Amino acid sequence: MTKKELIDSVASQTGMGVAETSKTIEVFIETIKKSVMAGKPIFIRGFGSFELKTRAARKARNIRTNQEIAIPERKVPTFKISKNFDE
């Protein structure tokens, strides 16, 4: 499902206009992004959680030159599904 399909689905189920639904979903997504990138996890009961995790530094190899390169530690956003999601 694309964002457009999601907006159309929510708009038809709630009776809200497409423009209003689109703005609501955009604000929801931006709020999640800002919170997670600020290090504040988001927990949505029955759905899942969004968190920022740290990936450790590691070594990799460039397959063209066979040269070893260092990949630095970095932070990545993650989503973990709720145990109750499939119920």
MARTOR-670873 format. One line per field, with one value per residue (C-alpha): x, y, z; residue in one letter; residue number from 1. Coordinates in nm, 4 decimals, padded with zeros to 6 digits, always signed. Example, Ala and Ser with C-alpha at 12.3 -4.5 7.8 and 13.67 -1.06 7.14 Angstrom:
2
x <- +01.2300:+01.3670 $
y <- -00.4500:-00.1060 $
z <- +00.7800:+00.7140 $
residu <- A:S $
num <- 1:2 $
***
This chain:
87
x <- +00.0000:+00.1329:+00.0931:-00.1729:-00.3697:-00.3393:-00.4701:-00.7627:-00.8469:-00.8384:-01.0373:-01.3113:-01.3306:-01.3414:-01.5440:-01.2685:-01.1596:-00.8568:-00.6641:-00.7303:-00.6414:-00.3223:-00.2120:-00.2925:-00.0870:+00.2037:+00.2086:+00.1898:+00.4888:+00.6925:+00.6188:+00.7445:+01.0591:+01.1445:+01.0848:+01.2878:+01.5770:+01.5803:+01.6285:+01.2731:+01.1128:+00.7471:+00.5348:+00.1962:+00.0183:-00.1023:+00.1013:+00.4716:+00.7534:+00.9865:+01.3343:+01.6802:+01.9462:+02.3225:+02.4951:+02.8495:+03.1480:+03.2699:+03.5079:+03.3917:+03.5603:+03.5269:+03.4561:+03.6008:+03.9388:+03.9431:+04.0438:+03.9290:+03.7311:+03.6069:+03.2370:+03.1873:+02.9312:+02.5963:+02.2440:+01.9533:+01.5772:+01.4102:+01.0561:+00.9658:+00.6229:+00.3959:+00.3247:-00.0471:-00.0180:-00.1475:-00.4492 $
y <- +00.0000:+00.3404:+00.6594:+00.7776:+00.4544:+00.4875:+00.8439:+00.7426:+00.4478:+00.6534:+00.9349:+00.6975:+00.5214:+00.8407:+01.0679:+01.3307:+01.5048:+01.3775:+01.7024:+01.6966:+01.3267:+01.3845:+01.6649:+01.4517:+01.1575:+01.3847:+01.5426:+01.1958:+01.0732:+01.3892:+01.3626:+01.0033:+01.0995:+01.3940:+01.2004:+00.8960:+01.1035:+01.2945:+00.9624:+00.9392:+00.6056:+00.5846:+00.2955:+00.2334:-00.0386:-00.3250:-00.1998:-00.1679:+00.0615:+00.2976:+00.3425:+00.4690:+00.2004:+00.2166:-00.0114:-00.0970:-00.0019:-00.2824:-00.3672:-00.4440:-00.5224:-00.3416:-00.6312:-00.4507:-00.3636:-00.6199:-00.3337:-00.3412:-00.0367:+00.0722:+00.1467:+00.3800:+00.3372:+00.4880:+00.5322:+00.3793:+00.4015:+00.0646:-00.0662:-00.3630:-00.5178:-00.5726:-00.9254:-00.8456:-00.7195:-01.0345:-01.0826 $
z <- +00.0000:-00.0933:+00.1106:-00.1389:-00.0951:+00.2833:+00.2713:+00.0489:+00.2757:+00.5964:+00.4339:+00.3189:+00.6581:+00.8663:+00.6406:+00.6531:+00.3352:+00.1466:+00.2057:+00.5804:+00.6035:+00.4040:+00.6374:+00.9442:+00.8172:+00.7172:+01.0647:+01.2255:+01.0227:+01.0915:+01.4647:+01.4692:+01.2738:+01.4996:+01.8199:+01.7141:+01.5794:+01.9109:+02.0914:+02.2277:+02.1340:+02.0318:+02.1611:+01.9988:+02.1959:+01.9752:+01.6768:+01.7592:+01.8617:+01.6789:+01.8288:+01.7409:+01.7772:+01.7429:+01.4956:+01.5951:+01.3849:+01.1617:+00.8854:+00.5328:+00.2060:-00.1264:-00.3634:-00.6669:-00.5165:-00.2341:-00.0053:+00.3570:+00.4693:+00.8105:+00.8516:+01.1483:+01.4245:+01.3278:+01.4561:+01.2632:+01.3165:+01.3798:+01.4081:+01.6260:+01.5789:+01.8796:+01.9983:+01.9663:+01.6067:+01.4383:+01.6652 $
residu <- M:T:K:K:E:L:I:D:S:V:A:S:Q:T:G:M:G:V:A:E:T:S:K:T:I:E:V:F:I:E:T:I:K:K:S:V:M:A:G:K:P:I:F:I:R:G:F:G:S:F:E:L:K:T:R:A:A:R:K:A:R:N:I:R:T:N:Q:E:I:A:I:P:E:R:K:V:P:T:F:K:I:S:K:N:F:D:E $
num <- 1:2:3:4:5:6:7:8:9:10:11:12:13:14:15:16:17:18:19:20:21:22:23:24:25:26:27:28:29:30:31:32:33:34:35:36:37:38:39:40:41:42:43:44:45:46:47:48:49:50:51:52:53:54:55:56:57:58:59:60:61:62:63:64:65:66:67:68:69:70:71:72:73:74:75:76:77:78:79:80:81:82:83:84:85:86:87 $
***
